[in-house]
Amino acid sequence: MSTTLSGQVIGLAHYATRAVLERELAGIGITFAQSVALNAVAAEGGAVERTALVHRMTGALKVDEAAVRATLAELAAAGLLRTLPAGGPGLALTDAGRARQRQVADAAAGITARLYADIPAAEMEIAGRILTLLKRRADAELATA
């Protein structure tokens, strides 16, 4: 079966994969946006400046700052993030936040292993390059609006 790469094909793959992830995340007790925030803080060593995190998430999720700030407030209320210093401009994972982020990472790794299992590495590399280029171009268009 031959399929031509298009926005529709990419979108359908994205939404199907995200639905699988969101099902796993629901079992963990976390939303997709919350998982993005925890992963972003973990990627910075467990602590990050709040404004940088908000900027990173608005760019990644294509949502406004208010939505990101609400997500961060939910994580703080759940005891998964804390401010650094108390009431300050930084955010850090709590021990519970680290544990939850590990659960998220493990769930994502399992999904990746199942869904990508038999795709040849060379094809994955080509797909990765194409999707990275498309994202870059779309981001450039959005920046001009």
DSSP file (Angstrom, degrees, kcal/mol; ACC not computed):
  #  RESIDUE AA STRUCTURE BP1 BP2  ACC     N-H-->O    O-->H-N    N-H-->O    O-->H-N    TCO  KAPPA ALPHA  PHI   PSI    X-CA   Y-CA   Z-CA
    1    1 A M              0   0    0      0, 0.0     2,-0.5     0, 0.0     0, 0.0   0.000 360.0 360.0 360.0 127.9    0.0    0.0    0.0
    2    2 A S        -     0   0    0      2,-0.0     2,-0.4     0, 0.0     0, 0.0  -0.873 360.0-174.3-104.0 130.0    1.4    3.4   -1.0
    3    3 A T        -     0   0    0     -2,-0.5     2,-0.4     3,-0.0     3,-0.0  -0.989  19.2-136.3-125.5 129.2    0.5    6.5    1.0
    4    4 A T        -     0   0    0     -2,-0.4     2,-0.2     1,-0.1     5,-0.2  -0.688  29.7-112.3 -83.6 133.0    1.6    9.9    0.0
    5    5 A L        +     0   0    0     -2,-0.4     2,-0.3     4,-0.1    -1,-0.1  -0.459  54.6 149.7 -65.1 129.4    2.8   12.1    2.8
    6    6 A S     >  -     0   0    0     -2,-0.2     4,-2.5     1,-0.1     5,-0.2  -0.947  61.9 -97.4-151.7 168.8    0.4   14.9    3.5
    7    7 A G  H  > S+     0   0    0     -2,-0.3     4,-2.8     1,-0.2     5,-0.2   0.859 123.3  54.1 -58.7 -36.1   -0.8   17.0    6.4
    8    8 A Q  H  > S+     0   0    0      2,-0.2     4,-2.8     1,-0.2    -1,-0.2   0.927 108.9  46.6 -66.2 -44.7   -3.8   14.7    6.8
    9    9 A V  H  > S+     0   0    0      2,-0.2     4,-2.2    -5,-0.2    -2,-0.2   0.931 115.5  46.5 -62.5 -45.2   -1.6   11.6    7.1
   10   10 A I  H  X S+     0   0    0     -4,-2.5     4,-2.6     1,-0.2    -2,-0.2   0.931 113.8  48.9 -62.0 -45.6    0.7   13.3    9.6
   11   11 A G  H  X S+     0   0    0     -4,-2.8     4,-3.0    -5,-0.2     5,-0.2   0.913 110.3  49.7 -61.4 -45.1   -2.3   14.6   11.5
   12   12 A L  H  X S+     0   0    0     -4,-2.8     4,-2.3     1,-0.2     5,-0.2   0.908 112.5  47.8 -62.7 -41.3   -4.0   11.3   11.7
   13   13 A A  H  X S+     0   0    0     -4,-2.2     4,-2.5    -5,-0.2     5,-0.2   0.918 113.0  49.6 -63.9 -42.6   -0.8    9.6   12.9
   14   14 A H  H  X S+     0   0    0     -4,-2.6     4,-3.0     1,-0.2     5,-0.2   0.953 113.2  44.5 -60.8 -51.0   -0.3   12.3   15.5
   15   15 A Y  H  X S+     0   0    0     -4,-3.0     4,-2.1     1,-0.2    -1,-0.2   0.877 114.2  49.2 -66.7 -36.7   -3.9   12.1   16.9
   16   16 A A  H  X S+     0   0    0     -4,-2.3     4,-1.7    -5,-0.2    -1,-0.2   0.937 114.9  44.4 -65.9 -45.1   -3.9    8.3   17.0
   17   17 A T  H  X S+     0   0    0     -4,-2.5     4,-2.3    -5,-0.2    -2,-0.2   0.910 113.4  50.7 -65.2 -42.2   -0.6    8.2   18.8
   18   18 A R  H  X S+     0   0    0     -4,-3.0     4,-3.5    -5,-0.2     5,-0.2   0.878 106.2  55.7 -64.5 -36.7   -1.6   11.0   21.2
   19   19 A A  H  X S+     0   0    0     -4,-2.1     4,-1.9     2,-0.2    -1,-0.2   0.900 107.8  49.0 -62.3 -39.5   -4.8    9.1   22.0
   20   20 A V  H  X S+     0   0    0     -4,-1.7     4,-1.8     2,-0.2    -2,-0.2   0.937 114.2  46.0 -63.0 -45.8   -2.8    6.1   23.0
   21   21 A L  H  X S+     0   0    0     -4,-2.3     4,-2.9     1,-0.2    -2,-0.2   0.930 110.3  52.5 -62.7 -45.6   -0.6    8.3   25.1
   22   22 A E  H  X S+     0   0    0     -4,-3.5     4,-2.4     1,-0.2    -1,-0.2   0.846 106.2  54.4 -62.6 -32.5   -3.5   10.1   26.7
   23   23 A R  H  X S+     0   0    0     -4,-1.9     4,-1.4    -5,-0.2    -1,-0.2   0.927 111.6  44.8 -63.5 -44.1   -5.1    6.8   27.6
   24   24 A E  H  X S+     0   0    0     -4,-1.8     4,-1.1     1,-0.2    -2,-0.2   0.911 112.6  51.7 -64.2 -42.8   -1.9    5.8   29.4
   25   25 A L  H  X>S+     0   0    0     -4,-2.9     5,-2.0     1,-0.2     4,-1.4   0.879 103.9  57.0 -64.1 -38.3   -1.6    9.2   31.0
   26   26 A A  H  <5S+     0   0    0     -4,-2.4    -1,-0.2     1,-0.3    -2,-0.2   0.889 104.6  52.8 -60.0 -38.0   -5.2    9.0   32.4
   27   27 A G  H  <5S+     0   0    0     -4,-1.4    -1,-0.3     1,-0.2    -2,-0.2   0.784 110.3  47.8 -66.4 -26.8   -4.2    5.8   34.1
   28   28 A I  H  <5S-     0   0    0     -4,-1.1    -1,-0.2    -3,-0.5    -2,-0.2   0.667 118.3-115.0 -85.1 -19.5   -1.3    7.7   35.7
   29   29 A G  T  <5S+     0   0    0     -4,-1.4     2,-0.3     1,-0.3    -3,-0.2   0.847  76.2 109.1  88.7  38.7   -3.6   10.6   36.7
   30   30 A I      < -     0   0    0     -5,-2.0    -1,-0.3    -8,-0.1    -2,-0.2  -0.984  60.2-125.1-145.7 152.0   -2.1   13.3   34.5
   31   31 A T     >  -     0   0    0     -2,-0.3     4,-2.2    -3,-0.1     5,-0.2  -0.486  31.5-108.8 -92.3 167.3   -3.0   15.3   31.4
   32   32 A F  H  > S+     0   0    0      2,-0.2     4,-2.2     1,-0.2     5,-0.2   0.939 120.0  49.4 -60.0 -48.2   -1.0   15.6   28.3
   33   33 A A  H  > S+     0   0    0      1,-0.2     4,-2.1     2,-0.2    -1,-0.2   0.891 110.3  51.4 -61.1 -39.3   -0.1   19.3   29.0
   34   34 A Q  H  > S+     0   0    0      1,-0.2     4,-2.6     2,-0.2    -1,-0.2   0.889 108.4  51.8 -63.7 -38.3    1.0   18.3   32.5
   35   35 A S  H  X S+     0   0    0     -4,-2.2     4,-2.5     2,-0.2    -2,-0.2   0.889 107.6  52.2 -65.9 -37.7    3.2   15.5   31.1
   36   36 A V  H  X S+     0   0    0     -4,-2.2     4,-2.3     2,-0.2    -1,-0.2   0.921 110.9  47.9 -62.6 -43.4    4.8   18.0   28.7
   37   37 A A  H  X S+     0   0    0     -4,-2.1     4,-2.4     2,-0.2     5,-0.2   0.939 112.5  47.2 -63.6 -47.7    5.6   20.4   31.7
   38   38 A L  H  X S+     0   0    0     -4,-2.6     4,-2.5     1,-0.2    -2,-0.2   0.912 113.4  48.9 -61.9 -41.9    7.0   17.6   33.8
   39   39 A N  H  X S+     0   0    0     -4,-2.5     4,-2.4     2,-0.2    -1,-0.2   0.895 110.4  51.3 -64.1 -39.5    9.2   16.3   30.9
   40   40 A A  H  X S+     0   0    0     -4,-2.3     4,-0.8     2,-0.2    -2,-0.2   0.912 112.1  45.6 -65.5 -42.1   10.4   19.8   30.2
   41   41 A V  H ><>S+     0   0    0     -4,-2.4     5,-2.4     1,-0.2     3,-0.8   0.920 113.2  50.3 -66.3 -42.8   11.4   20.4   33.8
   42   42 A A  H ><5S+     0   0    0     -4,-2.5     3,-1.9     1,-0.2    -2,-0.2   0.887 104.7  58.0 -61.8 -38.5   13.1   17.0   34.0
   43   43 A A  H 3<5S+     0   0    0     -4,-2.4    -1,-0.2     1,-0.3    -2,-0.2   0.737 103.5  54.3 -64.5 -22.0   15.0   17.7   30.8
   44   44 A E  T <<5S-     0   0    0     -3,-0.8     3,-0.5    -4,-0.8    -1,-0.3   0.179 132.2 -90.8 -96.5  15.8   16.5   20.8   32.5
   45   45 A G  T < 5S-     0   0    0     -3,-1.9    -3,-0.2     1,-0.2    -2,-0.2   0.568  78.1 -58.0  89.1   8.9   17.8   18.7   35.4
   46   46 A G  S   <S+     0   0    0     -5,-2.4    47,-2.5    -6,-0.2     2,-0.3   0.359 121.4  69.3 103.6  -5.7   14.7   19.1   37.6
   47   47 A A  E     +A   92   0A   0     -3,-0.5     2,-0.3    -6,-0.4    45,-0.2  -0.998  52.6 168.4-145.4 146.1   14.5   22.9   37.9
   48   48 A V  E     -A   91   0A   0     43,-2.8    43,-3.1    -2,-0.3     2,-0.4  -0.989  41.2 -98.3-153.4 154.9   13.7   25.6   35.4
   49   49 A E  E  >  -A   90   0A   0     -2,-0.3     4,-2.1    41,-0.2    41,-0.3  -0.658  36.2-131.4 -76.4 132.4   12.9   29.3   35.3
   50   50 A R  H  > S+     0   0    0     39,-3.2     4,-2.7    -2,-0.4     5,-0.2   0.878 103.3  50.7 -56.9 -46.0    9.2   29.8   35.1
   51   51 A T  H  > S+     0   0    0     38,-0.3     4,-2.4     1,-0.2    -1,-0.2   0.893 110.4  50.2 -63.0 -39.7    9.2   32.2   32.1
   52   52 A A  H  > S+     0   0    0     -3,-0.2     4,-2.5     2,-0.2    -1,-0.2   0.899 111.5  48.8 -64.3 -40.3   11.4   29.9   30.1
   53   53 A L  H  X S+     0   0    0     -4,-2.1     4,-2.6     2,-0.2     5,-0.2   0.916 110.5  50.1 -66.2 -43.4    9.1   27.0   30.8
   54   54 A V  H  X S+     0   0    0     -4,-2.7     4,-2.6     2,-0.2     5,-0.2   0.930 112.6  47.7 -60.2 -44.9    6.0   29.0   29.8
   55   55 A H  H  X S+     0   0    0     -4,-2.4     4,-2.1     1,-0.2    -2,-0.2   0.927 112.0  49.6 -62.1 -45.4    7.7   30.1   26.6
   56   56 A R  H  X S+     0   0    0     -4,-2.5     4,-2.1     1,-0.2    -2,-0.2   0.914 114.0  45.2 -60.5 -43.8    8.8   26.5   25.8
   57   57 A M  H  X S+     0   0    0     -4,-2.6     4,-3.0     2,-0.2     5,-0.4   0.881 110.2  52.0 -72.3 -38.4    5.4   25.1   26.4
   58   58 A T  H  X>S+     0   0    0     -4,-2.6     4,-1.4    -5,-0.2     5,-0.6   0.903 114.1  45.9 -63.7 -37.6    3.5   27.8   24.4
   59   59 A G  H  <5S+     0   0    0     -4,-2.1    -2,-0.2    -5,-0.2    -1,-0.2   0.888 117.7  42.0 -69.3 -39.7    5.8   27.1   21.5
   60   60 A A  H  <5S+     0   0    0     -4,-2.1    -2,-0.2    -5,-0.2    -3,-0.2   0.912 125.6  31.7 -75.2 -43.2    5.6   23.3   21.7
   61   61 A L  H  <5S-     0   0    0     -4,-3.0    -3,-0.2    -5,-0.2    -2,-0.2   0.591  96.6-131.3 -93.4 -11.6    1.8   23.0   22.4
   62   62 A K  T  <5 +     0   0    0     -4,-1.4     2,-0.3    -5,-0.4    -3,-0.2   0.927  64.2 127.6  57.9  46.9    0.7   26.1   20.4
   63   63 A V      < -     0   0    0     -5,-0.6    -1,-0.2    -6,-0.3    -2,-0.1  -0.802  62.4 -95.0-124.0 167.9   -1.4   27.3   23.3
   64   64 A D     >  -     0   0    0     -2,-0.3     4,-1.5    -3,-0.1     3,-0.5  -0.359  35.3-105.9 -83.7 167.3   -1.5   30.7   25.0
   65   65 A E  H  > S+     0   0    0      1,-0.2     4,-3.1     2,-0.2     5,-0.2   0.840 116.3  61.3 -59.9 -36.1    0.3   31.6   28.2
   66   66 A A  H  > S+     0   0    0      1,-0.2     4,-2.1     2,-0.2    -1,-0.2   0.900 104.0  49.1 -60.6 -40.8   -2.8   31.4   30.3
   67   67 A A  H  > S+     0   0    0     -3,-0.5     4,-1.9     2,-0.2    -1,-0.2   0.904 113.2  47.0 -65.2 -40.4   -3.3   27.8   29.5
   68   68 A V  H  X S+     0   0    0     -4,-1.5     4,-2.5     2,-0.2    -2,-0.2   0.932 111.1  50.6 -67.2 -45.2    0.3   27.0   30.4
   69   69 A R  H  X S+     0   0    0     -4,-3.1     4,-2.2     1,-0.2    -1,-0.2   0.873 109.3  52.2 -61.4 -36.1    0.1   28.9   33.6
   70   70 A A  H  X S+     0   0    0     -4,-2.1     4,-2.2    -5,-0.2    -1,-0.2   0.909 109.1  50.1 -65.1 -41.3   -3.0   27.0   34.6
   71   71 A T  H  X S+     0   0    0     -4,-1.9     4,-2.2     2,-0.2    -2,-0.2   0.921 110.9  48.8 -61.8 -44.3   -1.3   23.7   33.9
   72   72 A L  H  X S+     0   0    0     -4,-2.5     4,-2.1     1,-0.2    -1,-0.2   0.879 109.9  51.9 -64.5 -37.4    1.7   24.8   36.1
   73   73 A A  H  X S+     0   0    0     -4,-2.2     4,-2.7     2,-0.2    -1,-0.2   0.892 108.1  52.2 -65.3 -39.0   -0.7   25.8   38.8
   74   74 A E  H  X S+     0   0    0     -4,-2.2     4,-1.9     2,-0.2    -2,-0.2   0.917 109.9  48.7 -61.3 -43.4   -2.4   22.4   38.6
   75   75 A L  H  <>S+     0   0    0     -4,-2.2     5,-2.8     2,-0.2     6,-1.1   0.884 112.4  47.9 -65.7 -38.2    1.0   20.6   39.0
   76   76 A A  H ><5S+     0   0    0     -4,-2.1     3,-1.4     4,-0.2    -2,-0.2   0.922 111.1  50.6 -66.9 -43.2    1.9   22.8   42.0
   77   77 A A  H 3<5S+     0   0    0     -4,-2.7    -2,-0.2     1,-0.3    -1,-0.2   0.831 108.7  52.8 -63.5 -31.2   -1.5   22.2   43.6
   78   78 A A  T 3<5S-     0   0    0     -4,-1.9    -1,-0.3    -5,-0.2    -2,-0.2   0.483 117.6-114.9 -82.1  -2.8   -1.0   18.4   43.1
   79   79 A G  T < 5S+     0   0    0     -3,-1.4    18,-0.4    -4,-0.2    17,-0.3   0.717  87.4 113.3  77.9  21.2    2.4   18.7   44.8
   80   80 A L  S   <S+     0   0    0     -5,-2.8    14,-1.9    -6,-0.2     2,-0.3   0.697  77.4  32.6 -97.5 -22.9    4.4   17.7   41.7
   81   81 A L  E     -B   93   0A   0     -6,-1.1     2,-0.3    12,-0.2    -2,-0.2  -0.956  66.2-168.5-128.3 150.8    6.1   21.1   41.2
   82   82 A R  E     -B   92   0A   0     10,-2.4    10,-2.5    -2,-0.3     2,-0.2  -0.961  26.7-107.9-134.4 155.8    7.3   23.7   43.8
   83   83 A T  E     -B   91   0A   0     -2,-0.3     8,-0.3     8,-0.2     3,-0.0  -0.558  35.0-115.0 -84.1 148.9    8.5   27.2   43.4
   84   84 A L  E    S+B   90   0A   0      6,-2.5     6,-2.7    -2,-0.2     2,-0.1  -0.994  99.2   9.8-126.3 131.9   12.1   28.2   43.8
   85   85 A P  S >  S-     0   0    0      0, 0.0     3,-4.4     0, 0.0     5,-0.2   0.894 122.0 -78.0 -61.5 177.7   12.8   29.9   46.1
   86   86 A A  T 3  S+     0   0    0      1,-0.3    -2,-0.1    -2,-0.1    -4,-0.0  -0.147 121.7   0.7 -45.7 118.9    9.4   29.8   47.9
   87   87 A G  T 3  S+     0   0    0      1,-0.2    -1,-0.3     3,-0.1    -3,-0.1   0.497 112.1 126.2  78.6   4.3    7.2   32.2   45.8
   88   88 A G  S <  S-     0   0    0     -3,-4.4    -1,-0.2     2,-0.1    -4,-0.1   0.011  76.3 -90.2 -88.4-167.6   10.1   32.9   43.4
   89   89 A P  S    S+     0   0    0      0, 0.0   -39,-3.2     0, 0.0   -38,-0.3   0.506  94.5  80.2 -86.2  -4.9   10.6   32.7   39.6
   90   90 A G  E     -AB  49  84A   0     -6,-2.7    -6,-2.5   -41,-0.3     2,-0.4  -0.626  58.9-153.4-103.8 162.3   11.8   29.1   39.4
   91   91 A L  E     -AB  48  83A   0    -43,-3.1   -43,-2.8    -8,-0.3     2,-0.3  -0.983  12.7-176.1-130.4 144.1   10.0   25.8   39.4
   92   92 A A  E     -AB  47  82A   0    -10,-2.5   -10,-2.4    -2,-0.4   -45,-0.2  -0.980  30.2-106.6-138.2 150.6   11.4   22.4   40.5
   93   93 A L  E     - B   0  81A   0    -47,-2.5   -12,-0.2    -2,-0.3     2,-0.1  -0.535  31.8-142.1 -69.6 138.6   10.1   18.9   40.5
   94   94 A T     >  -     0   0    0    -14,-1.9     4,-2.6    -2,-0.2     5,-0.2  -0.403  35.1 -96.0 -84.8 175.6    9.2   17.5   43.9
   95   95 A D  H  > S+     0   0    0      1,-0.2     4,-2.1     2,-0.2     5,-0.1   0.918 131.5  48.5 -59.3 -41.7   10.0   13.9   44.8
   96   96 A A  H  > S+     0   0    0    -17,-0.3     4,-2.4     1,-0.2    -1,-0.2   0.876 110.0  52.4 -65.2 -36.8    6.4   13.1   43.8
   97   97 A G  H  > S+     0   0    0    -18,-0.4     4,-2.5     2,-0.2    -2,-0.2   0.886 108.4  50.2 -65.6 -39.8    6.9   15.0   40.5
   98   98 A R  H  X S+     0   0    0     -4,-2.6     4,-2.1     2,-0.2    -2,-0.2   0.919 111.5  48.3 -62.9 -43.6   10.0   13.1   39.7
   99   99 A A  H  X S+     0   0    0     -4,-2.1     4,-1.8     2,-0.2    -2,-0.2   0.911 112.8  47.7 -64.0 -42.5    8.2    9.8   40.3
  100  100 A R  H  X S+     0   0    0     -4,-2.4     4,-2.3     1,-0.2    -2,-0.2   0.900 110.0  52.6 -66.3 -40.3    5.3   10.9   38.1
  101  101 A Q  H  X S+     0   0    0     -4,-2.5     4,-2.7     1,-0.2    -1,-0.2   0.885 107.3  52.4 -63.7 -37.8    7.6   12.1   35.4
  102  102 A R  H  X S+     0   0    0     -4,-2.1     4,-2.6     2,-0.2    -1,-0.2   0.894 108.1  51.4 -63.6 -39.3    9.4    8.7   35.4
  103  103 A Q  H  X S+     0   0    0     -4,-1.8     4,-2.4     2,-0.2    -2,-0.2   0.922 110.9  48.4 -61.2 -43.6    6.0    7.0   35.0
  104  104 A V  H  X S+     0   0    0     -4,-2.3     4,-2.7     2,-0.2    -2,-0.2   0.935 112.1  48.4 -61.7 -47.6    5.2    9.3   32.1
  105  105 A A  H  X S+     0   0    0     -4,-2.7     4,-2.4     1,-0.2    -2,-0.2   0.897 111.9  49.4 -61.8 -41.3    8.6    8.5   30.5
  106  106 A D  H  X S+     0   0    0     -4,-2.6     4,-2.1     2,-0.2    -1,-0.2   0.906 111.4  49.1 -64.8 -41.4    8.1    4.8   31.0
  107  107 A A  H  X S+     0   0    0     -4,-2.4     4,-2.2     2,-0.2    -2,-0.2   0.926 112.5  47.7 -63.5 -44.8    4.6    4.9   29.4
  108  108 A A  H  X S+     0   0    0     -4,-2.7     4,-2.6     1,-0.2    -2,-0.2   0.896 110.7  51.7 -63.8 -40.2    5.9    6.9   26.4
  109  109 A A  H  X S+     0   0    0     -4,-2.4     4,-2.5    -5,-0.2    -1,-0.2   0.895 109.5  50.1 -63.8 -39.6    8.8    4.5   26.0
  110  110 A G  H  X S+     0   0    0     -4,-2.1     4,-2.1     2,-0.2    -2,-0.2   0.908 111.3  48.1 -64.9 -42.0    6.4    1.5   26.0
  111  111 A I  H  X S+     0   0    0     -4,-2.2     4,-3.0     2,-0.2     5,-0.3   0.930 112.0  49.6 -63.6 -45.7    4.2    3.1   23.4
  112  112 A T  H  X S+     0   0    0     -4,-2.6     4,-2.4     1,-0.2    -2,-0.2   0.923 110.3  50.7 -59.4 -45.2    7.1    3.9   21.2
  113  113 A A  H  < S+     0   0    0     -4,-2.5     4,-0.4     1,-0.2    -1,-0.2   0.900 115.7  42.3 -60.6 -41.5    8.4    0.4   21.5
  114  114 A R  H  < S+     0   0    0     -4,-2.1     3,-0.4    -5,-0.2     4,-0.2   0.938 120.0  39.7 -72.1 -46.5    5.0   -1.1   20.5
  115  115 A L  H  < S+     0   0    0     -4,-3.0     3,-0.2     1,-0.2    -2,-0.2   0.816 124.3  35.8 -77.6 -30.7    4.1    1.3   17.7
  116  116 A Y  S >< S+     0   0    0     -4,-2.4     3,-1.6    -5,-0.3    -1,-0.2   0.326  82.9 118.3-102.7   7.3    7.5    1.7   16.0
  117  117 A A  T 3  S+     0   0    0     -3,-0.4    -1,-0.2    -4,-0.4    -2,-0.1   0.795  81.9  26.9 -49.6 -46.6    8.7   -1.9   16.6
  118  118 A D  T 3  S+     0   0    0     -4,-0.2    -1,-0.3    -3,-0.2    -2,-0.1   0.192  87.5 116.9-110.2  17.7    9.1   -3.1   13.0
  119  119 A I  S <  S-     0   0    0     -3,-1.6     5,-0.1     1,-0.1    -3,-0.0  -0.755  71.8-113.4 -86.5 124.8    9.9    0.1   11.2
  120  120 A P     >  -     0   0    0      0, 0.0     4,-2.1     0, 0.0     3,-0.4  -0.253  18.2-123.9 -59.3 143.0   13.4    0.1    9.7
  121  121 A A  H  > S+     0   0    0      1,-0.2     4,-2.4     2,-0.2     5,-0.2   0.857 110.0  56.3 -56.5 -39.5   15.9    2.5   11.2
  122  122 A A  H  > S+     0   0    0      1,-0.2     4,-1.9     2,-0.2    -1,-0.2   0.893 108.5  47.1 -63.1 -39.1   16.6    4.1    7.8
  123  123 A E  H  > S+     0   0    0     -3,-0.4     4,-2.7     2,-0.2    -1,-0.2   0.882 110.3  52.8 -69.5 -37.8   12.9    4.9    7.3
  124  124 A M  H  X S+     0   0    0     -4,-2.1     4,-2.5     2,-0.2    -2,-0.2   0.900 108.7  50.9 -62.8 -40.1   12.6    6.3   10.8
  125  125 A E  H  X S+     0   0    0     -4,-2.4     4,-2.2     2,-0.2    -2,-0.2   0.919 111.6  46.6 -64.2 -43.9   15.6    8.6   10.1
  126  126 A I  H  X S+     0   0    0     -4,-1.9     4,-2.4     2,-0.2    -2,-0.2   0.939 113.2  48.8 -63.3 -47.3   14.0    9.9    6.9
  127  127 A A  H  X S+     0   0    0     -4,-2.7     4,-2.8     1,-0.2     5,-0.2   0.904 110.0  52.8 -59.9 -41.5   10.7   10.4    8.6
  128  128 A G  H  X S+     0   0    0     -4,-2.5     4,-2.2     1,-0.2    -1,-0.2   0.911 109.9  47.5 -60.9 -43.5   12.4   12.3   11.4
  129  129 A R  H  X S+     0   0    0     -4,-2.2     4,-2.2     2,-0.2    -2,-0.2   0.919 113.5  47.8 -64.5 -43.1   14.1   14.6    9.1
  130  130 A I  H  X S+     0   0    0     -4,-2.4     4,-2.6     1,-0.2    -2,-0.2   0.938 113.5  46.4 -64.1 -47.1   11.0   15.3    7.1
  131  131 A L  H  X S+     0   0    0     -4,-2.8     4,-2.3     1,-0.2    -1,-0.2   0.873 111.5  51.8 -66.3 -36.3    8.9   16.0   10.2
  132  132 A T  H  X S+     0   0    0     -4,-2.2     4,-2.4    -5,-0.2    -1,-0.2   0.916 111.1  48.1 -64.3 -42.8   11.5   18.2   11.7
  133  133 A L  H  X S+     0   0    0     -4,-2.2     4,-2.4     2,-0.2    -2,-0.2   0.918 111.4  50.0 -63.3 -44.1   11.7   20.2    8.5
  134  134 A L  H  X S+     0   0    0     -4,-2.6     4,-2.6     2,-0.2    -2,-0.2   0.908 110.9  49.5 -62.0 -41.7    7.9   20.6    8.3
  135  135 A K  H  X S+     0   0    0     -4,-2.3     4,-2.9     2,-0.2     5,-0.2   0.933 110.2  50.8 -62.6 -45.0    7.8   21.7   12.0
  136  136 A R  H  X S+     0   0    0     -4,-2.4     4,-2.0     1,-0.2    -2,-0.2   0.917 112.5  46.4 -58.4 -44.3   10.5   24.3   11.3
  137  137 A R  H  X S+     0   0    0     -4,-2.4     4,-2.1     2,-0.2    -1,-0.2   0.913 113.0  48.5 -66.4 -42.6    8.6   25.7    8.3
  138  138 A A  H  X S+     0   0    0     -4,-2.6     4,-2.6     1,-0.2    -2,-0.2   0.914 110.8  50.9 -63.5 -42.6    5.3   25.8   10.1
  139  139 A D  H  X S+     0   0    0     -4,-2.9     4,-2.0     1,-0.2    -1,-0.2   0.891 108.9  52.3 -61.1 -39.4    6.9   27.5   13.1
  140  140 A A  H  X S+     0   0    0     -4,-2.0     4,-0.9    -5,-0.2    -1,-0.2   0.901 110.1  48.3 -64.1 -40.9    8.4   30.1   10.7
  141  141 A E  H >X S+     0   0    0     -4,-2.1     3,-0.8     1,-0.2     4,-0.6   0.920 111.0  50.1 -64.8 -43.2    5.0   30.7    9.2
  142  142 A L  H >< S+     0   0    0     -4,-2.6     3,-0.8     1,-0.2    -1,-0.2   0.852 105.1  58.3 -63.3 -33.7    3.4   31.1   12.6
  143  143 A A  H 3< S+     0   0    0     -4,-2.0    -1,-0.2     1,-0.2    -2,-0.2   0.747 103.1  53.3 -68.7 -23.5    6.1   33.6   13.6
  144  144 A T  H <<        0   0    0     -4,-0.9    -1,-0.2    -3,-0.8    -2,-0.2   0.618 360.0 360.0 -87.0 -12.4    5.2   35.9   10.7
  145  145 A A    <<        0   0    0     -3,-0.8    -1,-0.2    -4,-0.6    -2,-0.1   0.480 360.0 360.0 -77.2 360.0    1.5   36.1   11.6
